[in-house]
Amino acid sequence: MLLIVVCAAGSVITVLQVGDREPMLILARPVNVGHVLTPQDLRQVPMSADSGTDVIPASQASSVFGQPVAYSLPAGTLLSRSVLGNPQVPPAGQGVVAVAVKAGQAPPDIAPGTTVSVIVAPGSDTTSSTGSTQSTASGGPWQAAVVSVAPQTNDQSTVVSLQMPAASARQVAAIPPGQLALVAVPAGGQ
């Protein structure tokens, strides 16, 4: 008898909590920084109205259409006012550098959000006429976060955009194409 009463009370509490849910907006697909939101970019998901977050209710969807997003965001991200507005990438003190990597110079499944170590892998054009290897880098390895990955069809290279401290981004940008390798590492790892 006690078990029946406990189950009934649990059902009542569950129904009351679900009843307080309100449709909120989430991203239906990934968006890049600066993307202007359209109805196709959003979908609704029921959520507790008192979640304490800055999530935008579905009833206010028309107020976000035509607004740019300040960050690149994955599908399923809850939409809040803090992610809307002028692009915020890269943040202060950071830079984004594009590097071309050929097959074997980066993990094949590298994706945005991956933390990598950028390593100089001298090519055949870094040896002098005496046969000694010259250093083309003034530092490194450097730690970076992958911002985007764009495969190139013409020369079998993949262009990977990396976010890192601005000084490091300048150093990496000065290294000739084909001389960098990317190693996936744990976030904050070595």
Backbone as a chain_set.jsonl record, in Angstrom:
{"seq": "MLLIVVCAAGSVITVLQVGDREPMLILARPVNVGHVLTPQDLRQVPMSADSGTDVIPASQASSVFGQPVAYSLPAGTLLSRSVLGNPQVPPAGQGVVAVAVKAGQAPPDIAPGTTVSVIVAPGSDTTSSTGSTQSTASGGPWQAAVVSVAPQTNDQSTVVSLQMPAASARQVAAIPPGQLALVAVPAGGQ", "coords": {"N": [[0.815, -1.196, 0.0], [1.931, 1.262, 0.799], [3.872, 1.54, -1.17], [2.288, 2.025, -3.426], [1.196, 4.522, -2.791], [3.549, 6.109, -2.709], [4.404, 5.892, -5.38], [2.23, 7.104, -6.685], [2.417, 9.708, -5.664], [4.912, 10.437, -6.695], [4.278, 10.435, -9.423], [2.449, 12.558, -9.56], [4.108, 14.717, -8.829], [5.953, 14.648, -10.935], [4.278, 15.227, -13.15], [3.515, 17.816, -12.469], [5.981, 19.156, -12.594], [6.693, 18.81, -15.29], [4.63, 20.167, -16.398], [5.36, 22.811, -15.986], [7.031, 23.417, -17.996], [8.388, 25.182, -20.798], [8.505, 26.041, -24.244], [11.734, 26.479, -25.551], [14.39, 28.079, -27.441], [16.716, 26.392, -29.527], [19.716, 25.686, -31.38], [19.291, 24.311, -34.543], [21.133, 23.449, -36.312], [24.723, 23.521, -36.863], [26.353, 26.717, -36.532], [28.404, 29.328, -37.858], [30.619, 31.887, -36.63], [29.3, 35.142, -36.908], [27.226, 34.376, -38.564], [23.968, 34.995, -39.79], [20.948, 34.618, -38.192], [18.233, 32.513, -39.181], [14.843, 31.258, -39.621], [15.213, 28.53, -40.236], [17.465, 27.829, -38.844], [16.809, 27.362, -36.24], [15.158, 25.504, -33.603], [12.59, 24.224, -31.417], [12.573, 23.328, -27.956], [11.244, 21.716, -25.14], [11.552, 23.122, -21.899], [12.312, 23.706, -18.467], [10.741, 26.494, -17.099], [11.853, 27.984, -15.075], [14.635, 27.753, -15.153], [16.803, 29.353, -14.676], [18.598, 30.289, -16.503], [19.768, 32.328, -19.262], [18.192, 31.739, -21.442], [16.454, 31.915, -24.549], [13.007, 32.185, -24.925], [10.75, 30.341, -27.072], [8.623, 31.875, -27.853], [9.706, 34.335, -28.362], [11.047, 34.173, -30.736], [10.936, 35.619, -33.175], [12.352, 37.908, -32.567], [15.016, 37.248, -32.758], [15.606, 36.537, -35.335], [17.528, 37.405, -38.133], [19.608, 38.389, -36.671], [23.125, 38.412, -35.986], [25.373, 35.744, -34.934], [27.679, 35.699, -32.25], [29.667, 33.865, -31.864], [31.079, 30.764, -33.075], [28.97, 28.027, -33.067], [27.804, 24.777, -32.011], [25.271, 22.474, -33.287], [22.29, 22.112, -31.375], [22.855, 23.813, -29.294], [21.673, 25.781, -26.649], [19.901, 28.724, -27.186], [20.849, 31.932, -26.27], [20.749, 35.395, -25.235], [23.335, 36.25, -24.873], [24.93, 35.033, -26.807], [24.434, 36.299, -29.122], [25.118, 38.935, -31.466], [27.853, 41.171, -32.34], [30.715, 39.647, -33.909], [32.84, 37.757, -31.79], [35.243, 36.56, -32.062], [38.57, 36.383, -32.905], [39.063, 36.177, -29.317], [40.229, 38.873, -27.171], [43.733, 39.263, -27.255], [44.181, 36.914, -28.536], [44.739, 35.102, -31.628], [43.812, 34.051, -34.931], [45.017, 31.679, -37.084], [45.595, 30.33, -40.297], [46.54, 27.173, -41.434], [48.028, 25.055, -43.849], [47.752, 21.672, -44.204], [48.989, 18.538, -45.2], [47.998, 15.166, -46.063], [48.639, 12.991, -43.402], [49.896, 14.877, -41.834], [48.231, 15.728, -39.909], [45.722, 14.528, -37.641], [43.265, 12.442, -39.186], [40.595, 12.762, -38.41], [40.314, 15.275, -37.344], [38.662, 18.051, -35.883], [36.618, 21.035, -35.418], [37.158, 22.539, -32.249], [38.937, 20.711, -31.263], [41.891, 20.322, -29.372], [45.177, 21.064, -30.216], [48.675, 20.397, -30.704], [51.026, 22.324, -32.275], [53.551, 21.608, -34.442], [56.773, 22.099, -35.833], [57.689, 20.58, -38.74], [60.196, 20.106, -40.544], [60.525, 20.435, -44.077], [61.785, 19.285, -47.271], [62.789, 21.613, -48.334], [64.134, 23.056, -46.413], [66.757, 22.669, -46.02], [70.081, 23.758, -46.247], [72.589, 24.677, -48.735], [74.775, 23.365, -47.798], [73.791, 21.185, -46.642], [72.937, 21.162, -44.028], [70.337, 21.442, -41.589], [68.126, 24.151, -41.371], [66.595, 26.191, -38.943], [63.261, 27.158, -39.103], [61.518, 28.147, -37.376], [60.822, 30.196, -34.549], [60.288, 29.241, -32.092], [57.953, 27.124, -30.448], [56.956, 23.75, -29.724], [53.54, 24.872, -30.292], [50.482, 25.411, -28.559], [47.109, 25.08, -29.565], [43.658, 25.761, -30.468], [41.421, 24.132, -32.6], [39.595, 25.896, -34.95], [38.247, 25.816, -37.397], [37.884, 23.509, -40.172], [38.787, 23.038, -43.449], [38.657, 21.197, -46.221], [40.81, 21.053, -49.065], [40.589, 20.691, -52.545], [42.329, 20.892, -54.689], [45.186, 20.532, -54.225], [45.373, 18.436, -52.476], [45.595, 19.239, -49.843], [44.587, 20.225, -46.541], [43.007, 22.938, -45.083], [43.423, 24.245, -41.975], [42.092, 26.17, -39.475], [43.418, 27.796, -36.711], [43.168, 28.775, -33.327], [45.06, 30.702, -31.173], [47.431, 32.194, -28.82], [48.116, 35.574, -29.804], [50.821, 36.331, -30.45], [52.009, 33.835, -30.867], [50.469, 32.966, -33.019], [51.349, 34.691, -35.012], [54.003, 33.803, -35.29], [53.599, 31.168, -36.19], [52.302, 31.691, -38.602], [54.392, 32.632, -40.124], [55.829, 30.446, -40.899], [56.761, 28.416, -43.61], [54.399, 26.913, -45.94], [53.395, 23.484, -45.552], [55.24, 22.675, -43.69], [54.368, 22.215, -41.165], [53.018, 20.202, -38.566], [50.178, 18.753, -36.988], [49.224, 17.708, -33.8], [46.856, 15.997, -32.03], [45.885, 16.732, -28.748], [45.044, 16.381, -25.234], [42.771, 18.808, -23.858], [44.4, 21.568, -22.52], [46.544, 19.982, -22.163], [49.844, 18.567, -22.697]], "CA": [[0.0, 0.0, 0.0], [2.838, 2.398, 0.862], [4.497, 1.641, -2.481], [1.306, 2.642, -4.326], [1.103, 5.939, -2.421], [4.794, 6.75, -3.127], [4.377, 5.974, -6.848], [1.23, 8.105, -7.069], [2.979, 11.024, -5.336], [5.947, 10.684, -7.692], [3.621, 10.769, -10.689], [1.888, 13.904, -9.434], [5.228, 15.667, -8.844], [6.485, 14.661, -12.298], [3.333, 15.938, -14.01], [3.578, 19.235, -12.129], [7.235, 19.705, -13.097], [6.618, 18.838, -16.743], [3.658, 21.2, -16.727], [6.021, 24.115, -15.916], [7.979, 23.549, -19.109], [8.054, 26.157, -21.829], [9.403, 25.83, -25.377], [12.878, 27.381, -25.653], [15.061, 27.977, -28.725], [18.052, 25.818, -29.65], [20.191, 25.667, -32.76], [18.976, 23.08, -35.258], [22.335, 23.074, -37.063], [25.857, 24.347, -36.444], [26.482, 28.037, -37.17], [29.721, 29.943, -37.707], [30.625, 33.254, -36.129], [28.809, 36.12, -37.872], [26.063, 33.866, -39.3], [22.718, 35.683, -39.472], [19.967, 33.575, -37.887], [16.999, 32.378, -39.953], [13.972, 30.253, -38.985], [15.743, 27.188, -40.446], [18.571, 27.593, -37.913], [16.31, 27.178, -34.88], [14.049, 24.615, -33.283], [12.121, 24.409, -30.053], [12.716, 22.209, -27.037], [10.622, 22.063, -23.854], [12.522, 23.302, -20.822], [11.741, 24.303, -17.275], [10.692, 27.954, -17.219], [12.669, 28.602, -14.026], [15.965, 27.124, -15.226], [17.796, 30.304, -14.214], [19.53, 30.654, -17.568], [19.382, 33.43, -20.147], [17.71, 31.076, -22.651], [15.393, 32.681, -25.206], [11.796, 31.393, -25.146], [10.304, 30.236, -28.463], [7.678, 32.965, -28.12], [10.485, 35.505, -28.778], [11.864, 33.765, -31.887], [11.011, 36.666, -34.203], [13.314, 38.932, -32.164], [16.393, 36.823, -33.035], [15.814, 36.375, -36.774], [18.285, 38.501, -38.713], [20.705, 38.773, -35.779], [24.314, 37.563, -36.14], [25.878, 35.082, -33.736], [28.994, 36.212, -31.882], [30.601, 32.745, -31.764], [30.707, 29.551, -33.794], [28.259, 27.186, -32.105], [27.337, 23.505, -32.568], [23.83, 22.19, -33.238], [21.827, 21.726, -30.041], [23.182, 24.841, -28.305], [20.557, 26.614, -26.208], [20.119, 30.088, -27.651], [20.71, 32.975, -25.25], [21.095, 36.728, -25.734], [24.784, 36.448, -24.789], [25.616, 34.501, -27.988], [24.054, 37.118, -30.267], [25.798, 40.217, -31.574], [29.055, 41.272, -33.159], [31.645, 38.532, -33.731], [33.753, 37.829, -30.644], [36.342, 35.639, -32.336], [39.163, 35.798, -31.706], [39.001, 37.03, -28.127], [41.383, 39.754, -26.955], [44.994, 38.581, -26.992], [44.246, 35.69, -29.334], [44.752, 35.25, -33.071], [43.433, 32.862, -35.686], [45.937, 31.489, -38.199], [45.26, 29.192, -41.156], [47.69, 26.382, -41.857], [47.725, 23.997, -44.81], [48.387, 20.406, -43.839], [48.775, 17.446, -46.147], [47.686, 13.887, -45.427], [49.702, 12.531, -42.525], [50.399, 15.954, -40.988], [47.204, 15.993, -38.902], [44.806, 13.391, -37.529], [42.232, 12.536, -40.221], [39.295, 13.116, -37.849], [40.416, 16.554, -36.64], [37.411, 18.8, -36.002], [36.582, 22.226, -34.565], [37.119, 22.275, -30.822], [40.062, 19.853, -30.89], [43.12, 20.989, -28.94], [46.313, 20.49, -30.934], [50.026, 20.919, -30.55], [51.533, 22.655, -33.614], [54.964, 21.253, -34.438], [57.484, 22.317, -37.092], [58.202, 19.345, -39.344], [60.902, 20.649, -41.707], [60.425, 19.75, -45.355], [63.039, 19.194, -48.014], [63.271, 22.931, -48.713], [64.723, 23.754, -45.267], [68.181, 22.381, -45.896], [70.928, 24.709, -46.981], [73.447, 24.046, -49.735], [75.755, 22.523, -47.12], [73.102, 19.993, -46.159], [72.463, 21.272, -42.648], [68.945, 21.872, -41.451], [67.954, 25.483, -40.794], [65.353, 26.334, -38.184], [62.369, 28.18, -39.629], [60.622, 28.576, -36.305], [61.465, 30.843, -33.42], [59.609, 28.734, -30.918], [57.169, 25.938, -30.69], [55.604, 23.635, -30.278], [52.519, 25.789, -29.8], [49.174, 24.808, -28.316], [46.049, 25.834, -30.233], [42.341, 25.13, -30.595], [40.957, 24.124, -33.983], [38.397, 26.714, -35.135], [37.533, 25.25, -38.547], [38.642, 22.619, -41.043], [38.258, 23.162, -44.815], [39.474, 20.417, -47.15], [41.104, 21.632, -50.375], [40.581, 19.63, -53.543], [43.33, 21.075, -55.741], [46.517, 19.986, -53.944], [45.248, 17.419, -51.433], [45.852, 19.815, -48.524], [43.452, 20.65, -45.748], [43.294, 24.185, -44.38], [42.94, 24.185, -40.597], [42.208, 27.454, -38.776], [43.789, 27.557, -35.322], [43.149, 29.921, -32.415], [46.158, 30.62, -30.21], [47.867, 33.548, -28.47], [48.422, 36.357, -30.999], [52.245, 36.256, -30.78], [52.246, 32.495, -31.419], [49.825, 32.914, -34.33], [52.25, 35.371, -35.956], [55.14, 32.913, -35.525], [53.134, 30.041, -37.008], [51.992, 32.204, -39.939], [55.649, 32.877, -40.834], [56.437, 29.183, -41.302], [56.316, 28.061, -44.964], [53.396, 25.84, -46.031], [53.86, 22.108, -45.617], [56.244, 22.385, -42.682], [53.742, 22.087, -39.849], [52.232, 19.004, -38.266], [49.271, 18.956, -35.871], [49.06, 16.546, -32.959], [45.726, 16.172, -31.107], [46.267, 16.541, -27.349], [43.939, 16.742, -24.334], [42.666, 20.238, -23.571], [45.311, 21.949, -21.433], [47.601, 18.982, -22.071], [51.115, 18.801, -23.383]], "C": [[0.864, 1.269, 0.0], [3.52, 2.626, -0.488], [3.558, 2.324, -3.478], [1.211, 4.139, -4.048], [2.357, 6.689, -2.892], [4.824, 6.91, -4.644], [3.395, 7.032, -7.323], [1.765, 9.512, -6.795], [4.074, 11.391, -6.335], [5.355, 11.077, -9.03], [3.061, 12.179, -10.66], [3.003, 14.95, -9.514], [5.806, 15.781, -10.254], [5.576, 15.442, -13.232], [3.39, 17.442, -13.736], [4.856, 19.867, -12.669], [7.222, 19.807, -14.613], [5.645, 19.927, -17.183], [4.254, 22.595, -16.712], [7.006, 24.327, -17.055], [7.436, 24.491, -20.163], [8.987, 25.9, -23.017], [10.481, 26.917, -25.438], [13.553, 27.143, -27.003], [16.436, 27.317, -28.593], [18.439, 25.845, -31.123], [19.916, 24.299, -33.381], [20.179, 22.571, -36.043], [23.491, 23.947, -36.589], [25.88, 25.67, -37.202], [27.885, 28.566, -36.896], [29.57, 31.367, -37.223], [30.191, 34.209, -37.241], [27.592, 35.661, -38.662], [24.806, 34.599, -38.835], [21.628, 34.624, -39.332], [18.714, 33.671, -38.753], [16.115, 31.357, -39.242], [14.5, 28.824, -39.143], [16.87, 26.835, -39.471], [18.098, 27.184, -36.517], [15.249, 26.093, -34.787], [13.707, 24.806, -31.809], [12.333, 23.14, -29.241], [12.051, 22.613, -25.719], [11.664, 22.104, -22.741], [11.831, 23.953, -19.643], [11.835, 25.818, -17.37], [11.584, 28.643, -16.189], [14.083, 28.017, -14.001], [17.077, 28.061, -14.769], [18.803, 30.711, -15.271], [18.941, 31.784, -18.401], [18.854, 32.884, -21.479], [16.515, 31.846, -23.209], [14.18, 31.782, -25.434], [11.387, 31.408, -26.623], [9.339, 31.356, -28.827], [8.395, 34.242, -28.58], [11.362, 35.224, -29.999], [12.014, 34.883, -32.91], [12.023, 37.747, -33.852], [14.761, 38.534, -32.456], [16.66, 36.63, -34.521], [16.519, 37.612, -37.321], [19.429, 38.985, -37.841], [21.906, 37.858, -36.019], [24.669, 36.878, -34.821], [27.32, 35.524, -33.51], [30.072, 35.133, -31.851], [30.165, 31.639, -32.712], [30.131, 28.592, -32.757], [27.796, 25.887, -32.754], [25.816, 23.395, -32.51], [23.479, 21.747, -31.82], [22.145, 22.73, -28.952], [21.925, 25.619, -27.949], [20.859, 28.055, -26.585], [19.864, 31.075, -26.52], [21.13, 34.305, -25.861], [22.611, 36.934, -25.753], [25.542, 35.9, -26.001], [25.273, 35.286, -29.248], [24.872, 38.402, -30.284], [27.022, 40.159, -32.461], [29.996, 40.102, -32.884], [32.632, 38.774, -32.596], [34.922, 36.87, -30.813], [37.358, 36.371, -33.191], [39.018, 36.74, -30.509], [40.272, 37.883, -28.007], [42.619, 38.931, -26.612], [45.192, 37.306, -27.796], [44.294, 36.037, -30.815], [44.292, 33.955, -33.708], [44.341, 32.797, -36.898], [45.494, 30.253, -38.978], [46.536, 28.485, -41.561], [47.218, 25.305, -42.824], [48.482, 22.755, -44.388], [48.025, 19.351, -44.874], [48.431, 16.185, -45.362], [48.888, 13.428, -44.608], [50.272, 13.603, -41.624], [49.391, 16.362, -39.915], [46.331, 14.751, -38.794], [43.667, 13.528, -38.545], [40.86, 12.967, -39.694], [39.327, 14.427, -37.069], [39.164, 17.385, -36.915], [37.488, 20.058, -35.138], [36.413, 21.849, -33.098], [38.262, 21.389, -30.345], [41.238, 20.714, -30.451], [44.279, 20.284, -29.625], [47.616, 21.136, -30.488], [50.55, 21.105, -31.97], [53.047, 22.49, -33.574], [55.559, 21.538, -35.808], [58.063, 20.976, -37.529], [58.908, 19.751, -40.621], [60.773, 19.768, -42.941], [61.773, 19.763, -46.055], [63.604, 20.559, -48.38], [63.897, 23.7, -47.563], [66.193, 23.429, -45.106], [68.968, 23.363, -46.75], [71.799, 23.952, -47.981], [74.51, 23.161, -49.096], [75.117, 21.274, -46.549], [72.626, 20.089, -44.728], [71.049, 21.809, -42.622], [68.91, 23.239, -40.787], [66.626, 25.526, -40.065], [64.527, 27.459, -38.776], [61.457, 28.73, -38.544], [61.415, 29.224, -35.184], [60.783, 30.427, -32.132], [58.926, 27.434, -31.241], [57.693, 24.775, -29.869], [54.635, 24.596, -29.595], [51.225, 25.021, -29.574], [48.101, 25.698, -28.929], [44.745, 25.054, -30.177], [41.915, 25.232, -32.052], [39.648, 24.903, -34.05], [37.57, 26.173, -36.3], [38.483, 24.391, -39.361], [37.997, 22.686, -42.419], [39.136, 22.359, -45.77], [39.627, 21.135, -48.489], [41.166, 20.498, -51.384], [41.733, 19.731, -54.536], [44.678, 20.437, -55.435], [46.519, 18.978, -52.8], [45.614, 17.928, -50.042], [44.536, 20.135, -47.848], [43.856, 21.928, -45.035], [42.615, 24.109, -43.014], [43.165, 25.558, -39.975], [42.401, 27.171, -37.293], [43.734, 28.84, -34.519], [44.207, 29.687, -31.35], [46.536, 32.036, -29.791], [48.381, 34.278, -29.714], [49.897, 36.264, -31.401], [52.586, 34.9, -31.397], [51.643, 32.376, -32.812], [50.702, 33.591, -35.381], [53.457, 34.488, -36.294], [54.74, 31.765, -36.455], [52.862, 30.502, -38.435], [53.264, 32.417, -40.766], [56.323, 31.595, -41.317], [55.895, 28.787, -42.674], [55.312, 26.907, -44.964], [54.054, 24.466, -46.132], [54.866, 21.735, -44.553], [55.673, 22.263, -41.276], [53.002, 20.761, -39.749], [51.383, 19.319, -37.039], [49.09, 17.644, -35.119], [47.899, 16.83, -32.007], [46.191, 15.841, -29.699], [45.065, 16.852, -26.47], [43.935, 18.244, -24.079], [43.533, 20.563, -22.363], [46.49, 21.008, -21.303], [48.831, 19.348, -22.859], [51.252, 17.844, -24.547]], "O": [[0.567, 2.23, -0.71], [3.723, 3.768, -0.9], [4.011, 3.126, -4.294], [1.151, 4.937, -4.983], [2.243, 7.795, -3.421], [5.229, 7.96, -5.144], [3.688, 7.777, -8.258], [1.58, 10.411, -7.615], [4.151, 12.539, -6.773], [5.881, 11.963, -9.703], [3.187, 12.917, -11.637], [2.851, 15.961, -10.199], [6.112, 16.881, -10.715], [6.06, 16.244, -14.03], [3.321, 18.247, -14.664], [4.824, 20.998, -13.154], [7.696, 20.8, -15.165], [5.83, 20.538, -18.235], [3.715, 23.491, -17.362], [7.736, 25.318, -17.069], [6.232, 24.593, -20.394], [10.156, 25.572, -22.81], [10.184, 28.111, -25.385], [13.314, 26.117, -27.641], [17.21, 27.629, -27.689], [17.589, 26.007, -31.998], [20.266, 23.265, -32.813], [20.237, 21.394, -36.399], [23.269, 24.995, -35.983], [25.479, 25.739, -38.364], [28.477, 28.294, -35.851], [28.515, 31.981, -37.388], [30.655, 34.102, -38.376], [26.98, 36.466, -39.363], [24.603, 34.8, -37.638], [21.41, 33.826, -40.244], [18.204, 34.759, -39.02], [16.589, 30.657, -38.347], [14.261, 27.986, -38.274], [17.189, 25.659, -39.297], [18.894, 26.714, -35.704], [14.542, 25.801, -35.752], [14.435, 25.458, -31.061], [12.28, 22.028, -29.768], [12.264, 23.724, -25.232], [12.538, 21.242, -22.654], [10.855, 24.682, -19.821], [12.894, 26.359, -17.687], [12.023, 29.772, -16.411], [14.652, 27.813, -12.928], [18.189, 27.606, -14.5], [19.768, 31.411, -14.965], [17.772, 32.142, -18.259], [19.051, 33.503, -22.525], [15.68, 32.359, -22.463], [14.302, 30.731, -26.063], [11.65, 32.377, -27.334], [9.25, 31.742, -29.993], [7.755, 35.138, -29.132], [12.314, 35.958, -30.262], [13.099, 35.078, -33.457], [12.51, 38.44, -34.745], [15.65, 39.385, -32.411], [17.818, 36.566, -34.933], [16.141, 38.739, -37.001], [20.152, 39.902, -38.23], [21.732, 36.658, -36.231], [24.321, 37.356, -33.741], [28.084, 35.7, -34.46], [31.261, 35.448, -31.815], [29.001, 31.587, -33.11], [30.726, 28.372, -31.703], [27.432, 25.887, -33.93], [25.157, 24.131, -31.776], [24.275, 21.088, -31.151], [21.752, 22.535, -27.802], [21.194, 26.066, -28.833], [21.957, 28.549, -26.328], [18.806, 31.059, -25.892], [21.797, 34.331, -26.896], [23.116, 37.711, -26.563], [26.698, 36.271, -26.207], [25.771, 34.97, -30.329], [25.273, 38.899, -29.232], [27.206, 39.219, -33.234], [30.069, 39.617, -31.755], [33.188, 39.864, -32.464], [35.518, 36.423, -29.834], [36.949, 36.961, -34.191], [38.87, 37.95, -30.676], [41.269, 37.619, -28.68], [42.562, 38.02, -25.786], [46.256, 36.689, -27.738], [43.929, 37.145, -31.209], [44.373, 32.888, -33.099], [44.426, 33.759, -37.662], [45.071, 29.256, -38.392], [47.502, 29.122, -41.982], [46.15, 24.718, -42.647], [49.703, 22.78, -44.232], [46.893, 19.291, -45.355], [48.561, 16.15, -44.139], [50.023, 13.475, -45.082], [51.057, 13.292, -40.728], [49.671, 17.244, -39.102], [46.211, 13.997, -39.76], [43.156, 14.631, -38.742], [40.046, 13.486, -40.458], [38.464, 14.666, -36.224], [38.668, 17.419, -38.041], [38.318, 20.143, -34.234], [35.632, 20.962, -32.752], [38.53, 21.323, -29.145], [41.545, 21.722, -31.088], [44.359, 19.056, -29.619], [47.646, 22.253, -29.971], [50.527, 20.173, -32.775], [53.738, 23.137, -32.786], [54.933, 21.256, -36.83], [58.817, 20.331, -36.8], [58.292, 19.747, -41.687], [60.89, 18.545, -42.876], [62.775, 20.201, -45.491], [64.787, 20.662, -48.706], [64.173, 24.89, -47.71], [66.817, 23.874, -44.143], [68.546, 23.736, -47.845], [71.744, 22.724, -48.056], [75.086, 22.303, -49.764], [75.81, 20.399, -46.03], [71.962, 19.169, -44.249], [70.624, 22.537, -43.519], [69.573, 23.467, -39.775], [65.64, 24.955, -40.53], [65.013, 28.578, -38.938], [60.708, 29.678, -38.779], [62.551, 28.836, -34.909], [60.718, 31.207, -31.182], [59.284, 26.738, -32.191], [58.813, 24.848, -29.363], [54.873, 25.067, -28.483], [50.912, 24.088, -30.314], [48.171, 26.923, -28.828], [44.725, 23.859, -29.883], [42.033, 26.293, -32.666], [38.708, 24.617, -33.309], [36.346, 26.081, -36.21], [39.705, 24.513, -39.266], [36.802, 22.424, -42.557], [40.242, 22.789, -46.098], [38.682, 21.752, -48.983], [41.742, 19.449, -51.098], [42.077, 18.732, -55.168], [45.271, 19.841, -56.334], [47.57, 18.702, -52.22], [45.914, 17.13, -49.153], [43.505, 20.294, -48.501], [44.935, 21.995, -44.445], [41.401, 23.933, -42.913], [44.291, 26.055, -39.948], [41.648, 26.405, -36.693], [44.201, 29.882, -34.978], [44.254, 28.636, -30.712], [46.01, 32.996, -30.355], [49.009, 33.666, -30.578], [50.194, 36.129, -32.588], [53.367, 34.829, -32.346], [52.237, 31.754, -33.693], [50.789, 33.118, -36.515], [53.884, 34.432, -37.448], [55.466, 31.436, -37.393], [53.162, 29.777, -39.383], [53.206, 32.384, -41.995], [57.295, 31.658, -42.07], [54.682, 28.819, -42.882], [55.363, 26.031, -44.101], [55.125, 24.312, -46.72], [55.313, 20.589, -44.508], [56.424, 22.215, -40.302], [52.436, 20.269, -40.726], [51.812, 20.06, -36.155], [48.834, 16.601, -35.72], [47.948, 17.801, -31.252], [46.812, 14.803, -29.471], [44.143, 17.53, -26.924], [44.99, 18.878, -24.086], [43.424, 19.925, -21.316], [47.346, 21.198, -20.439], [48.843, 20.33, -23.6], [52.257, 17.877, -25.258]]}, "num_chains": 1, "name": "protein.A"}
